[in-house]
């Protein structure tokens, strides 16, 4: 009892320490709802009814308090403290919460040291509320607990003013808390991943179970059908046995009846026929010889008839066997054709899916490029507008300066005007020539672009993205040419306007405004045409894709219906054949073996076809990559040519402008040097942009190659899986066929054993009656009968004739016994005659 009391007191003191350490962290929470939630949890932990009064309940209460303290130190309330406490007793914590306890609790008193002054005053005010709450909630805590609490608080306050070691420990514990938090998150993620994997594996197991159940059901159905066949064969054998037993019983009854009637007749005629015995004996001998001849003729006729019937039956069975063989071959060919069609449909479907994925990726890339080009166009437009505004400001300043100079140089105005008119005429001619050359270059580039676009469109939908990229590249080139032309015209106008009159200035301004309006109108028209063409191509592509998908689904549906109808017809025919030709199963086993070999050959052929298809697919992929690389190279060369041409034109125009500007205005050299620096920077930026575009194209090519390799690996894995499934199915079918063969052999053995039993019974009955006849027959008659048997045996060569001759012998011996034996032995002669008919 003393040990238990000590442990309870130690647990209570530990709980008090936890409560003291919680207080600053709870008051430091920014939200009121979190502080209230913490207060509710502390109240529940202090309640002895909820936590329990025993040792286990107090341990659980201390675990909750320690976990709450750790979470308050980290500043995050998780797990059970994310919501308000539930009614009732405290539940045990899960095992993964033990990660929070890896952080040591040695520095409980370090929390209050980090509090600011305004918070310490508030803590002093709320200290009384906290103590009252603890008194109300924990009514069972004794006076020793409060003494320990105040002693610990005093020691805690002394420790708060420790040196730098306490700060270092606090930082290390913060890092440990962060580490523990990350460890908990990683464990939670691991648990979630493990749960996902388990769910996926369970789903796969369920699928395998369903497949196994279906296969088991099919095997059970096959076994039931074979059992039904075996039962039908057993019933037929029982029916035959019963019919034979009924015939034997009828023969016995007839023999008994004939024996009684003959006995009565012989008793009446015996007294009157004693004297005529010798004469009747002679007559009976003559009759006996005549009857033997008649019997021989009858037996020969019967043997000929039986041989003819047997031959006809053999021919009919051979014909049915041939028909069955031809039908089996036709069905095997049809099944192979259906499998080939199914493989072709699956391959076409996979190719269409890959094609659609490639087209969608290319469309997304084209859209992204379009947006980037539009952004660049807008930026260039803004820069152009800013440059125009600056030029206009400079132009106004120069004109004002020229007005001042014009008042001083009025004498030289006429000569300058004449020079300017000549220069204007020359500039107009140069402008016309440059415009004509530019239009010719634009037409040639457009013609090349349209020819290339038509070739790419004929190759397929995969090159549509390249065509759109070509158009997008041509459009900004045209815009740059127009902008450069506009800049040149404005520069020329500025040079002409330096010494021109006010009227010439107005005309130049009007012409520049018209050119700018025409440029804007052309840009708008080009944008509209591009949007219309893009929307039309998207609609066309979507319509073609929908029609292809619908046609493919229709073909799949029709093929499925055809296969179902063929399977149903095949099942009906196989059932009819099984009913009709149950006796020819043993002969068809050789055909089953040959069909099995053909199936194995078909499997090998299918594997070879799959290998060939893989080689063809690899060749097609390589060819597509080569075509794409060639197209990209052609685009790069064209871009480089256009860039070089533009650079040459720009350099020539820049040289002309510099010469004119140097001859007339040396003051503008600094400004033109700045502009040249800007243009050089723009060129470097364009070069960097081209390099980035090239790198992006290389990355895209690598990504496409990786995707192709992944898809190839995926298809290889599916192909291996299909081959494994086919081998398993063939093994299962072989096992079923072997089981069916064993059952058939067992049924045949049963039938043979029953036939042997019937034959043994017949031989036993015949031997019994032969023994009886030997005991009753006189010596002379026995000698005669043996002579006839030897002569008949010498004539008969096969087993069938021997049976008929023995039956004839028994028939004749029965007639002879009727005439010679006494009426007491007539019953045995009748039974012998019945046995002879049964043998026949």
BELSULJO-V425054 format. One record per residue. PSI is psi in radians with two decimals (none if undefined). D_LAST is the distance of its C-alpha to the last C-alpha in Angstrom with 1 decimal. Layout:
[[PSI | D_LAST] [PSI | D_LAST]]
This chain:
[[-0.67 | 107.9] [-0.68 | 110.7] [-0.72 | 108.3] [-0.70 | 106.5] [-0.70 | 109.8] [-0.74 | 110.9] [-0.67 | 107.7] [-0.75 | 108.1] [-0.67 | 111.8] [-0.65 | 110.8] [-0.72 | 108.2] [-0.74 | 110.7] [-0.69 | 113.4] [-0.70 | 110.9] [-0.68 | 110.0] [-0.72 | 113.8] [-0.73 | 114.2] [-0.72 | 111.4] [-0.70 | 113.1] [-0.71 | 116.4] [-0.48 | 114.8] [-0.53 | 113.0] [-0.94 | 116.1] [-0.60 | 117.7] [-0.65 | 114.3] [-0.76 | 113.5] [-0.36 | 117.0] [-0.18 | 116.7] [2.36 | 113.6] [-0.54 | 114.6] [2.48 | 112.6] [-0.62 | 113.3] [-0.68 | 109.7] [-0.68 | 108.8] [-0.71 | 111.7] [-0.71 | 110.6] [-0.73 | 107.1] [-0.69 | 108.4] [-0.70 | 110.6] [-0.71 | 107.6] [-0.71 | 105.6] [-0.67 | 108.6] [-0.71 | 109.1] [-0.66 | 105.4] [-0.57 | 105.7] [-0.28 | 108.8] [2.10 | 107.2] [-0.45 | 106.0] [-0.73 | 103.4] [-0.68 | 101.6] [-0.47 | 101.9] [2.50 | 101.5] [-0.20 | 103.9] [-3.07 | 101.9] [-0.74 | 101.8] [-0.72 | 98.6] [-0.68 | 100.0] [-0.60 | 103.2] [-0.77 | 101.5] [-0.69 | 99.4] [-0.73 | 102.6] [-0.61 | 104.4] [-0.75 | 101.4] [-0.75 | 101.8] [-0.71 | 105.5] [-0.72 | 105.2] [-0.70 | 102.7] [-0.68 | 105.0] [-0.75 | 108.0] [-0.74 | 106.1] [-0.64 | 105.1] [-0.63 | 108.6] [-0.65 | 110.0] [-0.38 | 107.7] [0.23 | 108.6] [2.22 | 105.0] [1.98 | 103.3] [3.09 | 99.5] [-2.33 | 96.6] [-0.36 | 97.3] [0.08 | 100.9] [-0.26 | 100.1] [3.04 | 100.0] [2.68 | 101.6] [2.57 | 100.5] [2.83 | 97.9] [2.69 | 98.6] [-2.95 | 97.5] [2.84 | 97.5] [2.41 | 97.4] [2.76 | 94.0] [2.50 | 93.4] [2.60 | 93.9] [2.86 | 91.0] [-0.58 | 90.9] [-0.23 | 91.7] [-0.18 | 95.1] [-0.20 | 96.2] [-0.59 | 97.1] [-0.41 | 100.2] [-0.06 | 101.4] [-0.38 | 101.5] [2.26 | 105.0] [2.70 | 107.7] [0.55 | 109.9] [-0.57 | 113.0] [1.16 | 115.3] [-0.52 | 115.2] [0.24 | 118.8] [-0.19 | 118.9] [-0.87 | 118.0] [-0.36 | 121.3] [-0.49 | 123.3] [-0.02 | 121.9] [2.49 | 122.9] [3.04 | 125.8] [-0.65 | 129.0] [-0.43 | 128.0] [-0.60 | 124.7] [-0.63 | 126.4] [-0.70 | 128.6] [-0.60 | 125.7] [-0.63 | 123.9] [-0.60 | 127.0] [-0.67 | 126.8] [0.00 | 123.1] [-0.69 | 123.3] [-0.72 | 124.4] [-0.71 | 121.5] [-0.77 | 119.0] [-0.65 | 120.4] [-0.70 | 120.3] [-0.72 | 116.7] [-0.62 | 115.8] [-0.72 | 117.6] [-0.71 | 115.9] [-0.76 | 112.4] [1.42 | 112.5] [-0.36 | 114.0] [-0.03 | 112.7] [2.39 | 114.4] [-3.12 | 117.3] [-0.51 | 120.8] [-0.64 | 119.8] [-0.74 | 117.5] [-0.64 | 120.5] [-0.77 | 122.8] [-0.67 | 120.2] [-0.83 | 119.9] [-0.66 | 123.7] [-0.74 | 124.1] [-0.64 | 121.3] [-0.69 | 122.9] [-0.79 | 126.2] [-0.61 | 124.8] [-0.72 | 122.7] [-0.58 | 125.9] [-0.66 | 127.6] [-0.32 | 124.7] [-0.47 | 124.8] [0.67 | 128.0] [3.06 | 126.5] [-2.80 | 127.1] [-0.32 | 124.9] [-0.64 | 122.2] [-0.67 | 121.1] [-0.68 | 120.7] [-0.76 | 118.7] [-0.68 | 116.4] [-0.75 | 116.0] [-0.73 | 115.1] [-0.64 | 112.6] [-0.56 | 111.0] [-0.76 | 110.8] [-0.69 | 109.0] [-0.67 | 106.7] [-0.74 | 106.0] [-0.72 | 105.1] [-0.74 | 102.9] [-0.68 | 101.1] [-0.77 | 100.7] [-0.64 | 99.1] [-0.70 | 96.9] [-0.76 | 95.7] [-0.72 | 95.1] [-0.68 | 93.1] [-0.70 | 91.0] [-0.73 | 90.4] [-0.71 | 89.3] [-0.74 | 87.0] [-0.72 | 85.5] [-0.74 | 85.0] [-0.74 | 83.3] [-0.67 | 81.1] [-0.73 | 80.1] [-0.76 | 79.3] [-0.75 | 77.2] [-0.74 | 75.3] [-0.74 | 74.7] [-0.76 | 73.4] [-0.69 | 71.2] [-0.70 | 69.9] [-0.74 | 69.1] [-0.67 | 67.2] [-0.71 | 65.3] [-0.73 | 64.4] [-0.76 | 63.1] [-0.68 | 61.0] [-0.75 | 59.7] [-0.73 | 58.8] [-0.75 | 57.0] [-0.68 | 55.1] [-0.76 | 54.1] [-0.75 | 52.8] [-0.69 | 50.8] [-0.71 | 49.5] [-0.76 | 48.6] [-0.76 | 46.7] [-0.72 | 44.9] [-0.70 | 44.0] [-0.74 | 42.7] [-0.76 | 40.5] [-0.71 | 39.3] [-0.72 | 38.6] [-0.74 | 36.6] [-0.67 | 34.5] [-0.70 | 34.1] [-0.72 | 33.0] [-0.77 | 30.3] [-0.74 | 29.2] [-0.70 | 29.2] [-0.71 | 27.2] [-0.72 | 24.5] [-0.70 | 24.6] [-0.74 | 24.4] [-0.73 | 21.4] [-0.69 | 19.7] [-0.71 | 20.9] [-0.74 | 19.6] [-0.73 | 16.1] [-0.77 | 16.5] [-0.71 | 18.0] [-0.71 | 15.3] [-0.75 | 12.7] [-0.68 | 15.3] [-0.72 | 16.0] [-0.74 | 12.6] [-0.73 | 12.8] [-0.72 | 16.3] [-0.75 | 15.6] [-0.71 | 13.1] [-0.74 | 16.0] [-0.76 | 18.5] [-0.70 | 17.0] [-0.76 | 16.7] [-0.81 | 20.3] [-0.79 | 21.6] [-0.64 | 20.2] [-0.72 | 21.6] [-0.77 | 25.0] [-0.72 | 25.3] [-0.63 | 24.5] [-0.74 | 27.0] [-0.72 | 29.7] [-0.75 | 29.1] [-0.62 | 29.2] [-0.61 | 32.4] [-0.71 | 34.0] [-0.14 | 33.2] [-0.74 | 33.8] [-0.53 | 37.5] [-0.35 | 37.6] [0.26 | 35.0] [-0.65 | 36.5] [-0.56 | 38.7] [0.43 | 36.2] [-0.68 | 33.7] [-0.76 | 34.4] [-0.77 | 34.2] [-0.55 | 30.8] [-0.78 | 29.6] [-0.80 | 30.6] [-0.65 | 29.0] [-0.61 | 25.7] [-0.75 | 25.8] [-0.80 | 26.2] [-0.61 | 23.5] [-0.78 | 21.2] [-0.76 | 22.0] [-0.75 | 21.6] [-0.62 | 18.1] [-0.77 | 17.1] [-0.77 | 18.6] [-0.73 | 16.9] [-0.68 | 13.4] [-0.77 | 14.5] [-0.76 | 15.8] [-0.74 | 12.7] [-0.71 | 10.6] [-0.75 | 13.6] [-0.78 | 13.9] [-0.73 | 10.4] [-0.71 | 11.1] [-0.77 | 14.5] [-0.79 | 13.7] [-0.69 | 11.5] [-0.71 | 14.4] [-0.77 | 16.9] [-0.68 | 15.5] [-0.72 | 15.4] [-0.73 | 19.0] [-0.74 | 20.2] [-0.70 | 19.1] [-0.74 | 20.9] [-0.74 | 23.9] [-0.75 | 24.1] [-0.73 | 24.0] [-0.70 | 26.6] [-0.77 | 28.8] [-0.68 | 28.7] [-0.74 | 29.6] [-0.75 | 32.5] [-0.75 | 33.7] [-0.71 | 33.7] [-0.80 | 35.6] [-0.72 | 38.2] [-0.70 | 38.7] [-0.72 | 39.2] [-0.75 | 41.8] [-0.79 | 43.6] [-0.67 | 43.8] [-0.70 | 45.1] [-0.75 | 47.7] [-0.73 | 48.7] [-0.73 | 49.1] [-0.72 | 51.3] [-0.74 | 53.4] [-0.71 | 53.9] [-0.71 | 55.0] [-0.76 | 57.4] [-0.72 | 58.8] [-0.71 | 59.3] [-0.72 | 61.1] [-0.74 | 63.3] [-0.75 | 64.2] [-0.70 | 65.1] [-0.76 | 67.2] [-0.70 | 69.1] [-0.77 | 69.7] [-0.74 | 71.2] [-0.72 | 73.3] [-0.70 | 74.6] [-0.74 | 75.5] [-0.71 | 77.4] [-0.75 | 79.2] [-0.71 | 80.2] [-0.72 | 81.6] [-0.72 | 83.6] [-0.75 | 85.0] [-0.69 | 86.0] [-0.72 | 87.8] [-0.66 | 89.6] [-0.72 | 90.7] [-0.71 | 92.0] [-0.69 | 93.9] [-0.72 | 95.4] [-0.71 | 96.5] [-0.74 | 98.2] [-0.68 | 100.0] [-0.79 | 101.1] [-0.72 | 102.7] [-0.69 | 104.4] [-0.66 | 105.8] [-0.70 | 107.0] [-0.78 | 108.8] [-0.68 | 110.5] [-0.77 | 111.5] [-0.69 | 113.1] [-0.77 | 114.9] [-0.66 | 116.2] [-0.77 | 117.3] [-0.75 | 119.3] [-0.70 | 120.9] [-0.74 | 121.8] [-0.71 | 123.4] [-0.72 | 125.4] [-0.69 | 126.6] [-0.74 | 127.6] [-0.74 | 129.6] [-0.73 | 131.4] [-0.67 | 132.1] [-0.71 | 133.6] [-0.81 | 135.8] [-0.66 | 137.0] [-0.76 | 137.4] [-0.74 | 139.7] [-0.74 | 141.8] [-0.67 | 142.2] [-0.72 | 143.2] [-0.69 | 145.9] [-0.68 | 147.1] [-0.62 | 147.1] [-0.73 | 149.1] [-0.71 | 151.8] [-0.55 | 151.9] [-0.59 | 152.0] [-0.54 | 155.4] [-0.64 | 156.8] [0.99 | 155.2] [-0.45 | 155.8] [-0.69 | 157.4] [0.09 | 154.4] [-0.69 | 151.9] [-0.81 | 152.0] [-0.72 | 151.2] [-0.67 | 148.4] [-0.75 | 147.0] [-0.80 | 146.9] [-0.73 | 145.1] [-0.67 | 142.7] [-0.74 | 141.9] [-0.73 | 141.2] [-0.67 | 139.0] [-0.76 | 137.2] [-0.76 | 136.4] [-0.75 | 135.2] [-0.67 | 133.0] [-0.77 | 131.6] [-0.75 | 130.6] [-0.69 | 129.1] [-0.74 | 127.2] [-0.77 | 125.8] [-0.79 | 124.7] [-0.66 | 123.1] [-0.73 | 121.3] [-0.77 | 120.0] [-0.72 | 118.8] [-0.75 | 117.2] [-0.71 | 115.4] [-0.74 | 114.1] [-0.68 | 112.8] [-0.72 | 111.1] [-0.77 | 109.5] [-0.78 | 108.2] [-0.70 | 106.9] [-0.73 | 105.2] [-0.79 | 103.7] [-0.73 | 102.3] [-0.72 | 101.0] [-0.69 | 99.3] [-0.80 | 97.6] [-0.65 | 96.5] [-0.70 | 95.3] [-0.68 | 93.2] [-0.78 | 91.6] [-0.65 | 90.8] [-0.60 | 89.4] [-0.57 | 87.0] [-0.44 | 85.7] [3.09 | 84.5] [-0.23 | 85.5] [-0.48 | 86.2] [0.09 | 89.5] [-0.63 | 90.8] [-0.66 | 92.7] [-0.68 | 94.4] [-0.79 | 95.5] [-0.64 | 97.0] [-0.64 | 98.7] [-0.78 | 100.2] [-0.70 | 101.5] [-0.59 | 103.0] [-0.61 | 104.6] [-0.69 | 106.1] [-0.86 | 107.5] [-0.50 | 109.6] [-0.78 | 110.8] [-0.72 | 112.0] [-0.70 | 113.7] [-0.67 | 115.4] [-0.78 | 116.6] [-0.70 | 118.0] [-0.72 | 119.6] [-0.71 | 121.2] [-0.73 | 122.4] [-0.68 | 123.9] [-0.73 | 125.6] [-0.75 | 127.1] [-0.67 | 128.4] [-0.64 | 129.9] [-0.75 | 131.6] [-0.72 | 133.0] [-0.65 | 134.2] [-0.75 | 135.9] [-0.69 | 137.6] [-0.62 | 138.8] [-0.20 | 139.9] [-0.67 | 142.1] [0.17 | 144.9] [3.01 | 143.8] [3.02 | 145.3] [-0.57 | 144.1] [-0.74 | 142.7] [-0.60 | 140.6] [-0.77 | 139.4] [-0.72 | 138.2] [-0.74 | 136.3] [-0.71 | 134.5] [-0.74 | 133.5] [-0.78 | 132.2] [-0.67 | 130.1] [-0.70 | 128.7] [-0.73 | 127.7] [-0.76 | 125.9] [-0.72 | 124.0] [-0.72 | 123.0] [-0.75 | 121.7] [-0.70 | 119.8] [-0.76 | 118.2] [-0.76 | 117.2] [-0.74 | 115.7] [-0.72 | 113.7] [-0.74 | 112.3] [-0.76 | 111.2] [-0.74 | 109.6] [-0.71 | 107.7] [-0.77 | 106.5] [-0.79 | 105.2] [-0.74 | 103.4] [-0.77 | 101.8] [-0.74 | 100.6] [-0.81 | 99.2] [-0.72 | 97.3] [-0.77 | 95.9] [-0.69 | 94.7] [-0.75 | 93.2] [-0.70 | 91.3] [-0.77 | 90.1] [-0.76 | 88.8] [-0.80 | 87.0] [-0.76 | 85.4] [-0.71 | 84.3] [-0.77 | 82.8] [-0.71 | 80.9] [-0.77 | 79.7] [-0.77 | 78.5] [-0.71 | 76.7] [-0.75 | 75.0] [-0.75 | 73.8] [-0.78 | 72.5] [-0.72 | 70.7] [-0.74 | 69.1] [-0.69 | 68.0] [-0.78 | 66.5] [-0.71 | 64.6] [-0.76 | 63.3] [-0.77 | 62.3] [-0.74 | 60.5] [-0.69 | 58.7] [-0.75 | 57.6] [-0.75 | 56.3] [-0.76 | 54.4] [-0.68 | 52.9] [-0.79 | 52.0] [-0.73 | 50.3] [-0.69 | 48.4] [-0.73 | 47.3] [-0.80 | 46.2] [-0.71 | 44.3] [-0.73 | 42.8] [-0.77 | 41.7] [-0.77 | 40.1] [-0.72 | 38.2] [-0.64 | 37.1] [-0.74 | 35.8] [-0.73 | 33.8] [-0.65 | 32.4] [-0.69 | 31.5] [-0.74 | 29.6] [-0.72 | 27.7] [0.81 | 27.1] [-0.47 | 26.5] [-0.35 | 23.6] [0.36 | 26.1] [-0.69 | 28.7] [-0.60 | 28.0] [-0.52 | 28.5] [-0.06 | 31.7] [-0.64 | 33.3] [-0.68 | 34.7] [-0.67 | 36.2] [-0.68 | 37.8] [-0.75 | 39.4] [-0.71 | 40.8] [-0.64 | 42.1] [-0.73 | 43.7] [-0.69 | 45.5] [-0.68 | 46.7] [-0.73 | 48.1] [-0.70 | 50.0] [-0.69 | 51.3] [-0.67 | 52.3] [-0.76 | 54.1] [-0.70 | 56.0] [-0.69 | 56.9] [-0.71 | 58.1] [-0.73 | 60.3] [-0.71 | 61.7] [-0.71 | 62.5] [-0.70 | 64.3] [-0.75 | 66.3] [-0.72 | 67.3] [-0.69 | 68.2] [-0.72 | 70.5] [-0.76 | 72.2] [-0.74 | 72.7] [-0.67 | 74.1] [-0.70 | 76.5] [-0.75 | 77.7] [-0.71 | 78.3] [-0.77 | 80.2] [-0.69 | 82.4] [-0.74 | 83.0] [-0.70 | 84.0] [-0.72 | 86.4] [-0.77 | 87.9] [-0.74 | 88.5] [-0.71 | 90.0] [-0.68 | 92.4] [-0.74 | 93.4] [-0.74 | 94.2] [-0.68 | 96.2] [-0.73 | 98.1] [-0.76 | 98.9] [-0.72 | 100.2] [-0.76 | 102.3] [-0.73 | 103.9] [-0.73 | 104.7] [-0.72 | 106.2] [-0.72 | 108.3] [-0.84 | 109.5] [-0.71 | 110.5] [-0.72 | 112.2] [-0.71 | 114.1] [-0.78 | 115.2] [-0.69 | 116.3] [-0.71 | 118.2] [-0.83 | 120.0] [-0.77 | 121.0] [-0.68 | 122.1] [-0.72 | 124.2] [-0.80 | 125.9] [-0.63 | 126.7] [-0.69 | 128.0] [-0.74 | 130.2] [-0.81 | 131.7] [-0.67 | 132.4] [-0.72 | 134.0] [-0.78 | 136.3] [-0.73 | 137.5] [-0.69 | 137.9] [-0.63 | 139.8] [-0.50 | 142.2] [-0.80 | 143.0] [1.80 | 142.4] [-0.30 | 142.6] [-0.42 | 142.6] [0.16 | 138.8] [-0.70 | 137.7] [-0.77 | 137.0] [-0.73 | 134.8] [-0.58 | 132.9] [-0.72 | 132.4] [-0.74 | 130.8] [-0.68 | 128.6] [-0.68 | 127.5] [-0.74 | 126.6] [-0.77 | 124.6] [-0.68 | 122.7] [-0.71 | 122.1] [-0.72 | 120.6] [-0.70 | 118.5] [-0.75 | 117.2] [-0.70 | 116.4] [-0.72 | 114.6] [-0.71 | 112.6] [-0.75 | 111.7] [-0.67 | 110.6] [-0.72 | 108.5] [-0.73 | 106.9] [-0.75 | 106.2] [-0.69 | 104.7] [-0.74 | 102.5] [-0.77 | 101.3] [-0.70 | 100.5] [-0.74 | 98.6] [-0.70 | 96.6] [-0.76 | 95.7] [-0.71 | 94.7] [-0.72 | 92.5] [-0.77 | 90.8] [-0.71 | 90.2] [-0.74 | 88.9] [-0.71 | 86.5] [-0.72 | 85.3] [-0.74 | 84.7] [-0.73 | 82.8] [-0.71 | 80.6] [-0.71 | 79.9] [-0.78 | 79.0] [-0.68 | 76.7] [-0.74 | 75.1] [-0.71 | 74.6] [-0.78 | 73.1] [-0.64 | 70.6] [-0.75 | 69.7] [-0.74 | 69.1] [-0.67 | 66.9] [-0.76 | 65.0] [-0.72 | 64.4] [-0.73 | 63.3] [-0.72 | 60.8] [-0.71 | 59.3] [-0.78 | 59.0] [-0.71 | 57.3] [-0.71 | 54.9] [-0.71 | 54.1] [-0.78 | 53.6] [-0.71 | 51.3] [-0.71 | 49.2] [-0.75 | 49.0] [-0.73 | 47.9] [-0.70 | 45.2] [-0.74 | 44.0] [-0.70 | 43.8] [-0.77 | 41.8] [-0.74 | 39.3] [-0.68 | 38.9] [-0.75 | 38.5] [-0.71 | 35.8] [-0.73 | 34.0] [-0.72 | 34.2] [-0.73 | 32.7] [-0.74 | 29.8] [-0.68 | 29.2] [-0.73 | 29.3] [-0.72 | 26.8] [-0.69 | 24.4] [-0.72 | 25.0] [-0.79 | 24.3] [-0.75 | 20.9] [-0.72 | 20.0] [-0.69 | 21.3] [-0.68 | 19.3] [-0.72 | 16.0] [-0.69 | 17.2] [-0.75 | 18.0] [-0.76 | 14.6] [-0.71 | 13.1] [-0.70 | 16.2] [-0.75 | 15.6] [-0.77 | 12.1] [-0.68 | 13.7] [-0.77 | 16.7] [-0.75 | 15.0] [-0.74 | 13.3] [-0.71 | 16.7] [-0.83 | 18.5] [-0.58 | 16.7] [-0.71 | 17.1] [-0.72 | 20.7] [-0.73 | 21.1] [-0.70 | 19.8] [-0.64 | 22.1] [-0.48 | 24.9] [-0.34 | 24.4] [2.40 | 23.5] [2.92 | 26.6] [-0.72 | 27.5] [-0.79 | 27.3] [-0.66 | 23.8] [-0.67 | 22.7] [-0.71 | 24.5] [-0.76 | 22.9] [-0.67 | 19.4] [-0.66 | 20.4] [-0.76 | 21.9] [-0.66 | 18.8] [-0.73 | 16.8] [-0.70 | 19.7] [-0.71 | 19.9] [-0.66 | 16.3] [-0.65 | 16.7] [-0.57 | 19.9] [-0.67 | 18.4] [2.34 | 15.6] [-0.46 | 17.6] [3.02 | 15.5] [-0.60 | 12.8] [-0.80 | 10.1] [-0.60 | 10.8] [-0.73 | 11.1] [-0.80 | 7.6] [-0.63 | 6.5] [-0.72 | 9.7] [-0.65 | 9.3] [-0.70 | 6.4] [-0.74 | 8.9] [-0.77 | 11.6] [-0.65 | 10.6] [-0.82 | 10.4] [-0.70 | 13.8] [-0.60 | 15.3] [-0.70 | 14.7] [-0.72 | 16.5] [-0.67 | 19.1] [-0.57 | 19.8] [-0.65 | 20.3] [-0.48 | 23.0] [-0.66 | 24.6] [2.93 | 24.5] [2.84 | 26.9] [-0.34 | 26.3] [-0.47 | 26.6] [0.17 | 23.3] [-0.54 | 21.3] [-0.76 | 20.3] [-0.62 | 18.7] [-0.65 | 16.7] [-0.74 | 15.4] [-0.60 | 14.4] [-0.68 | 12.6] [-0.67 | 10.7] [-0.68 | 9.9] [-0.65 | 8.7] [-0.73 | 6.4] [-0.66 | 5.0] [-0.67 | 5.4] [-0.71 | 3.8] [none | 0.0]]
